[in-house]
Amino acid sequence: MAEHTPFPTDPHQPASRAEDTYRSQHRDYPGRHRDTGGRHRAPDGPTDLSVWATAQQTGPVQRRGRYVPESVKHPARMLPAIAAHAVRAYTRPGDLVLDPMCGIGTTLVEAAHAGRDAIGVEYEPRWSNIADANITHAQHQGATGRASVVRGDATRLRSLLPAALTGQVALVVTSPPYGPTVHGLVRPGAGGVAKFDNAYNDGTDRGNLAYRDLTGLADGFEQILAGCAALLRPGGTVVVTARPWRKNGQLVDLPSAVIAAGTRAGLIPTERCVALLAAVRDGHLVARPSFFQLQAVRKARTTGTPLHLITHEDVLIFTKPQSSASSAEPTCSHGESGGHQGSSSRDVAGDLGEGG
């Protein structure tokens, strides 16, 4: 397997040496970061739309041949079209994209194919290894952007990544874990329907944010966004996909929690868009629900709750203030959370005392 270029540099180097290496390799990097003018277009559509038609093809079709087959094992994959649209809308070629919870590397792969450089962080070794494979696969397919994954806890983002990246990131694209009823795959069996690939790990490592309640998840995500805010250039953009879900019949409003977390992290909420999970056909939405969504809706309706199928994700968009004087410099006293490393994945969390 061809080795992709480690980005930004060897995490085993001392921090000062890592920064020098990064600067020597990217002397022209700051000049490559340009504003996009704030305009964006829907896929194959006009500019300035708040509805992104990102599910004209199913997820498996979008990933077929573009991602390694093992990618399907992740319980909550972002649609590639969502990541691709965010990259096209808010960056230009040569910009740097960050995903602090990168999973199988969807954001990184789409950024690399679009000629952007990308770095991801992933807590779970299993997913970071698949992300590495997806990055290598993208390079074999001719992707011109560079990408790499760092394994570690993204609530300690600034400890994981070189200080030279501070103020260099143009765009953050990520999504917190949510909605256990939409996770996993099924197969029929003698005893009924068997569910699999529906968990982030075997349950023994509770460090993943997926195992926290809403308050704990929001607190952890605030730490992550605070780390992202420090790495963003002034005016840089953060795109977060989220959706509410129901637990014991009660609505869990994750999007509102994410907005509050971003504000506390010193970011400014600027847009709230919709990324469709349903296709548009002749003016109608064609839902693409999972087995678990169908099951949850059917059960709710039998008890009189008028639950409907999920056809979109909320896209919450923040910007970093142009003036550092008007920006609340991240003051989180917590850590920072995150991810994994490139085809030569090395555990950079070891010196921090973190699992991975």
Backbone torsions as a table, in degrees:
resi	resn	phi	psi	omega
1	MET	NA	130.9	-179.4
2	ALA	-68.3	141.5	-179.4
3	GLU	-89.8	129.6	176.9
4	HIS	-84.9	157.5	-175.7
5	THR	-64.8	121.2	176.3
6	PRO	-57.5	138.9	-177.7
7	PHE	-136.8	128.9	3.9
8	PRO	-87.2	-20.9	-179.8
9	THR	-169.3	-177.1	-177.4
10	ASP	-70.1	117.8	-176.6
11	PRO	-69.4	-11.8	178.8
12	HIS	-83.5	-9.8	176.3
13	GLN	-70.8	152.0	170.4
14	PRO	-57.1	151.3	-174.6
15	ALA	-56.4	-42.6	-177.5
16	SER	-64.6	-40.5	179.2
17	ARG	-68.1	-38.1	178.5
18	ALA	-60.6	-42.5	179.8
19	GLU	-64.4	-42.5	179.5
20	ASP	-62.6	-42.5	178.8
21	THR	-62.1	-44.9	-178.9
22	TYR	-60.8	-46.0	-177.9
23	ARG	-64.3	-40.0	-178.4
24	SER	-66.8	-30.7	-179.5
25	GLN	-84.0	-18.4	-173.2
26	HIS	-133.9	48.4	-176.6
27	ARG	-59.0	-31.4	-176.6
28	ASP	-94.7	8.1	-169.2
29	TYR	-61.9	-47.9	-178.4
30	PRO	-56.2	-35.2	-179.0
31	GLY	-69.9	-13.8	-178.7
32	ARG	-86.8	-12.3	-179.2
33	HIS	-87.2	112.9	-176.3
34	ARG	-127.1	150.4	176.2
35	ASP	-72.6	150.4	-178.1
36	THR	-95.7	-5.8	-178.6
37	GLY	85.6	0.0	173.3
38	GLY	78.1	5.8	-179.4
39	ARG	-100.1	144.6	176.5
40	HIS	-143.6	159.4	-178.0
41	ARG	-127.0	149.8	173.8
42	ALA	-71.7	153.9	178.5
43	PRO	-54.4	124.0	179.5
44	ASP	57.4	29.9	-178.1
45	GLY	-139.2	-174.7	-177.9
46	PRO	-73.4	169.1	179.6
47	THR	-77.7	166.6	172.4
48	ASP	62.8	30.6	174.2
49	LEU	-93.7	138.9	177.7
50	SER	-92.3	-6.2	176.1
51	VAL	-106.4	119.0	-178.8
52	TRP	-98.4	118.2	-179.4
53	ALA	-83.0	75.0	-169.0
54	THR	-100.0	6.9	-179.5
55	ALA	-128.8	34.7	174.7
56	GLN	-64.0	-25.9	170.0
57	GLN	-117.6	151.4	178.6
58	THR	-68.0	162.4	177.7
59	GLY	-56.4	-48.4	179.0
60	PRO	-58.5	-36.9	178.7
61	VAL	-68.1	-40.8	179.6
62	GLN	-63.3	-32.3	-176.3
63	ARG	-91.6	-17.8	-172.7
64	ARG	-58.6	122.4	179.1
65	GLY	79.5	-16.7	-178.5
66	ARG	-96.8	-22.5	-178.7
67	TYR	-129.3	153.0	178.8
68	VAL	-69.6	151.1	-175.0
69	PRO	-57.5	-31.0	-178.2
70	GLU	-64.8	-13.5	-178.0
71	SER	-59.5	-27.9	-176.3
72	VAL	-66.5	-15.4	-176.0
73	LYS	-75.3	-16.6	179.0
74	HIS	-70.2	134.9	-173.7
75	PRO	-73.7	-15.1	-175.2
76	ALA	-147.4	74.8	-177.0
77	ARG	-85.1	136.6	172.6
78	MET	-73.9	141.2	174.8
79	LEU	-63.0	130.1	178.6
80	PRO	-54.7	-35.5	-179.0
81	ALA	-64.9	-29.4	177.4
82	ILE	-68.5	-48.9	178.9
83	ALA	-62.4	-43.0	-178.7
84	ALA	-62.8	-41.0	179.7
85	HIS	-65.2	-43.2	179.3
86	ALA	-60.9	-42.3	179.6
87	VAL	-63.3	-45.7	179.8
88	ARG	-66.0	-36.6	-173.8
89	ALA	-74.7	-34.1	-168.5
90	TYR	-119.4	6.7	177.1
91	THR	-139.3	172.7	171.3
92	ARG	-125.8	162.7	179.3
93	PRO	-52.5	136.9	-179.3
94	GLY	94.6	-13.8	178.4
95	ASP	-69.9	162.7	-179.6
96	LEU	-105.6	129.3	-178.6
97	VAL	-116.1	140.5	-179.2
98	LEU	-125.2	137.3	169.0
99	ASP	-128.2	106.9	-175.7
100	PRO	-77.2	-8.7	176.2
101	MET	-134.5	68.7	-161.4
102	CYS	-83.7	-10.5	176.7
103	GLY	55.9	-124.0	-179.1
104	ILE	-84.3	5.1	172.9
105	GLY	89.7	24.6	-178.6
106	THR	-57.1	-48.7	179.8
107	THR	-59.2	-42.0	-176.6
108	LEU	-66.4	-43.2	-179.3
109	VAL	-64.6	-45.7	-178.3
110	GLU	-67.4	-36.0	177.1
111	ALA	-65.2	-44.4	-179.3
112	ALA	-63.1	-40.9	178.0
113	HIS	-64.9	-27.2	-179.7
114	ALA	-89.9	6.5	178.1
115	GLY	80.7	19.1	174.7
116	ARG	-103.9	154.6	172.3
117	ASP	-88.9	151.9	-175.2
118	ALA	-148.1	147.6	174.2
119	ILE	-135.6	139.3	-179.4
120	GLY	-127.6	158.0	174.9
121	VAL	-125.6	136.0	-179.5
122	GLU	-143.0	131.5	-176.4
123	TYR	-75.4	-37.5	-172.3
124	GLU	-91.4	123.5	179.0
125	PRO	-56.2	-38.4	-177.3
126	ARG	-58.4	-45.2	-176.3
127	TRP	-76.2	-35.4	179.6
128	SER	-65.5	-34.6	177.4
129	ASN	-65.2	-39.2	177.1
130	ILE	-68.7	-37.8	176.6
131	ALA	-60.3	-42.1	176.1
132	ASP	-56.4	-46.5	-178.8
133	ALA	-64.1	-38.2	179.2
134	ASN	-67.4	-36.6	177.8
135	ILE	-65.5	-45.9	178.1
136	THR	-60.6	-41.9	178.5
137	HIS	-61.0	-42.1	179.2
138	ALA	-62.9	-39.8	179.1
139	GLN	-66.7	-37.4	176.2
140	HIS	-65.1	-26.4	178.7
141	GLN	-86.6	1.1	175.9
142	GLY	99.8	10.7	176.7
143	ALA	-59.2	133.3	-174.9
144	THR	-94.2	-16.3	178.2
145	GLY	-82.6	154.8	175.8
146	ARG	-95.5	149.6	179.8
147	ALA	-151.3	153.0	177.6
148	SER	-156.0	158.8	-178.8
149	VAL	-123.4	137.6	177.2
150	VAL	-114.1	130.9	179.5
151	ARG	-92.0	131.0	178.1
152	GLY	165.8	-173.5	-177.6
153	ASP	-93.5	112.0	-173.3
154	ALA	-68.6	-11.9	172.5
155	THR	-69.7	-7.3	174.3
156	ARG	-119.1	44.2	-170.9
157	LEU	-57.1	-44.6	-175.5
158	ARG	-71.1	-20.6	174.6
159	SER	-80.3	-23.0	-177.4
160	LEU	-84.5	-34.7	-172.3
161	LEU	-106.6	149.0	-179.0
162	PRO	-59.3	143.0	179.0
163	ALA	-60.6	-22.1	179.7
164	ALA	-62.9	-18.4	178.9
165	LEU	-80.5	-10.3	-179.1
166	THR	-58.6	125.0	-180.0
167	GLY	78.0	9.0	-175.2
168	GLN	-104.1	-18.3	-175.1
169	VAL	-78.5	128.9	178.6
170	ALA	-87.5	-33.7	-172.9
171	LEU	-148.5	136.8	169.8
172	VAL	-112.5	128.2	174.4
173	VAL	-126.3	123.4	-177.9
174	THR	-160.6	176.1	178.8
175	SER	-153.1	131.8	175.8
176	PRO	-76.3	158.9	176.8
177	PRO	-71.0	143.3	-178.8
178	TYR	-166.3	168.6	170.0
179	GLY	59.5	71.0	-178.9
180	PRO	-58.9	-22.7	-178.6
181	THR	-73.9	-10.1	179.5
182	VAL	-103.9	1.6	-174.7
183	HIS	-92.6	146.0	167.3
184	GLY	101.0	171.1	177.9
185	LEU	-119.9	164.1	-179.6
186	VAL	-132.7	155.5	170.6
187	ARG	-146.0	142.1	179.2
188	PRO	-71.9	146.4	178.6
189	GLY	-145.7	178.2	-178.2
190	ALA	-62.0	-33.4	-179.1
191	GLY	-93.7	13.1	-178.4
192	GLY	116.2	-149.7	-177.6
193	VAL	-91.7	126.5	178.6
194	ALA	-100.3	135.1	-179.4
195	LYS	-104.0	137.9	-179.8
196	PHE	-150.3	167.6	-177.0
197	ASP	50.3	45.0	-177.3
198	ASN	-117.5	12.4	-179.5
199	ALA	-135.5	155.8	-178.6
200	TYR	-76.2	-32.6	173.4
201	ASN	-151.1	-166.6	-176.2
202	ASP	-80.3	6.5	176.9
203	GLY	93.2	-8.9	-178.5
204	THR	-80.8	-25.3	179.3
205	ASP	-104.4	107.8	-176.7
206	ARG	-93.6	14.1	-179.1
207	GLY	-72.8	-21.0	-179.8
208	ASN	-67.3	137.5	179.6
209	LEU	-59.3	-21.5	-179.4
210	ALA	-60.6	-20.7	-176.9
211	TYR	-96.2	5.8	178.5
212	ARG	-94.3	157.5	171.6
213	ASP	-75.7	178.6	-173.7
214	LEU	-59.1	-41.4	-179.6
215	THR	-63.9	-45.7	179.2
216	GLY	-66.0	-38.3	177.4
217	LEU	-63.1	-45.1	-179.7
218	ALA	-64.7	-39.6	178.6
219	ASP	-63.8	-45.4	178.8
220	GLY	-63.7	-40.5	-178.9
221	PHE	-69.0	-31.9	174.3
222	GLU	-61.5	-41.7	177.4
223	GLN	-61.3	-41.5	179.3
224	ILE	-64.0	-45.8	-178.9
225	LEU	-66.2	-32.9	176.3
226	ALA	-64.0	-40.8	175.8
227	GLY	-64.6	-39.9	178.0
228	CYS	-63.7	-40.1	-178.7
229	ALA	-59.7	-37.3	179.7
230	ALA	-68.9	-32.2	-178.2
231	LEU	-83.9	-22.6	-179.1
232	LEU	-68.6	146.5	169.7
233	ARG	-75.3	156.9	175.8
234	PRO	-54.9	131.7	-177.4
235	GLY	83.4	-0.4	179.1
236	GLY	-65.9	163.8	-170.6
237	THR	-117.5	144.1	172.3
238	VAL	-120.7	126.3	178.0
239	VAL	-116.6	120.7	-179.5
240	VAL	-123.0	126.6	173.0
241	THR	-97.1	137.7	-179.3
242	ALA	-156.1	163.5	175.2
243	ARG	-151.7	150.7	173.8
244	PRO	-75.1	162.2	172.4
245	TRP	-145.5	169.9	179.8
246	ARG	-108.3	137.2	175.6
247	LYS	-128.3	118.2	-175.6
248	ASN	54.4	37.2	177.1
249	GLY	85.4	-10.5	-178.1
250	GLN	-97.7	139.8	-179.6
251	LEU	-75.5	128.0	174.9
252	VAL	-100.8	108.5	-171.4
253	ASP	-89.5	76.7	179.9
254	LEU	-65.0	-42.0	-179.4
255	PRO	-54.8	-42.9	178.9
256	SER	-65.1	-37.4	178.0
257	ALA	-64.9	-37.2	178.3
258	VAL	-66.6	-42.0	178.3
259	ILE	-59.9	-45.2	179.6
260	ALA	-64.0	-40.2	179.5
261	ALA	-64.4	-41.9	178.9
262	GLY	-64.1	-39.6	178.8
263	THR	-64.6	-44.1	178.6
264	ARG	-64.1	-27.4	179.8
265	ALA	-80.6	0.4	176.8
266	GLY	93.8	11.3	178.7
267	LEU	-97.3	158.3	-178.3
268	ILE	-109.0	117.3	175.3
269	PRO	-65.0	127.6	-175.5
270	THR	-123.0	-28.6	-178.9
271	GLU	-145.7	153.5	170.2
272	ARG	-134.7	107.8	-175.4
273	CYS	-110.9	179.1	179.7
274	VAL	-125.6	125.3	172.5
275	ALA	-104.5	115.0	-175.3
276	LEU	-70.2	137.5	171.1
277	LEU	-105.1	4.1	178.3
278	ALA	-118.4	151.0	176.2
279	ALA	-80.3	154.8	174.1
280	VAL	-105.1	118.5	-179.2
281	ARG	-131.9	115.3	178.3
282	ASP	52.6	41.2	177.0
283	GLY	81.3	5.4	-179.5
284	HIS	-121.4	152.5	176.7
285	LEU	-88.8	132.5	175.8
286	VAL	-109.7	105.3	-175.3
287	ALA	-67.0	148.8	176.7
288	ARG	-125.8	65.4	-174.2
289	PRO	-76.6	155.4	171.1
290	SER	-79.9	167.5	176.1
291	PHE	-56.3	-40.5	-175.5
292	PHE	-71.7	-33.9	175.0
293	GLN	-64.3	-46.1	178.4
294	LEU	-59.5	-44.7	-179.2
295	GLN	-61.6	-43.9	-178.8
296	ALA	-65.2	-41.2	180.0
297	VAL	-65.6	-43.0	-179.5
298	ARG	-63.6	-43.5	178.8
299	LYS	-63.4	-42.6	-179.2
300	ALA	-63.4	-41.3	-177.7
301	ARG	-68.9	-30.6	177.6
302	THR	-68.4	-21.9	177.7
303	THR	-97.7	4.6	176.5
304	GLY	93.7	4.0	177.9
305	THR	-89.4	120.0	-175.9
306	PRO	-77.9	64.0	-178.9
307	LEU	-79.2	145.3	-179.8
308	HIS	-120.9	161.7	177.4
309	LEU	-68.5	147.0	177.8
310	ILE	-78.0	126.6	-179.9
311	THR	-121.8	2.4	179.1
312	HIS	-157.9	164.0	168.0
313	GLU	-114.7	145.6	171.9
314	ASP	-72.9	138.5	174.6
315	VAL	-114.8	109.9	-175.8
316	LEU	-101.0	122.4	-171.8
317	ILE	-118.5	128.5	179.9
318	PHE	-122.0	159.4	170.4
319	THR	-129.0	154.0	172.8
320	LYS	-87.3	133.5	-179.8
321	PRO	-53.8	143.6	178.9
322	GLN	-64.3	-36.8	-178.2
323	SER	-101.2	126.6	179.0
324	SER	-64.2	-23.6	-180.0
325	ALA	-67.2	-30.9	-179.1
326	SER	-92.1	-1.6	-177.3
327	SER	-97.0	136.3	172.6
328	ALA	-78.1	104.1	-179.8
329	GLU	-59.6	132.9	-175.3
330	PRO	-48.2	121.1	-177.2
331	THR	-114.6	10.9	-179.2
332	CYS	-53.6	128.5	175.7
333	SER	-88.2	-4.2	178.3
334	HIS	-75.6	-164.2	179.5
335	GLY	-91.6	-130.0	176.7
336	GLU	-163.9	144.8	-167.3
337	SER	-117.4	161.1	177.7
338	GLY	165.8	-143.8	-144.4
339	GLY	-124.7	-127.6	-159.6
340	HIS	-153.4	-175.4	-170.4
341	GLN	-127.5	171.4	-173.6
342	GLY	-64.0	-164.1	-171.8
343	SER	-58.3	-21.5	172.3
344	SER	-103.6	60.7	-175.5
345	SER	-55.5	122.9	176.2
346	ARG	-120.6	140.0	-176.9
347	ASP	-79.6	102.6	-179.7
348	VAL	-85.9	-3.4	-178.6
349	ALA	-84.0	-11.1	-174.6
350	GLY	-57.2	-45.9	-178.4
351	ASP	-71.1	-14.8	-179.0
352	LEU	-94.5	-2.9	-178.8
353	GLY	76.4	20.5	-176.9
354	GLU	-102.7	151.5	172.6
355	GLY	-80.7	179.2	178.1
356	GLY	-177.5	NA	NA
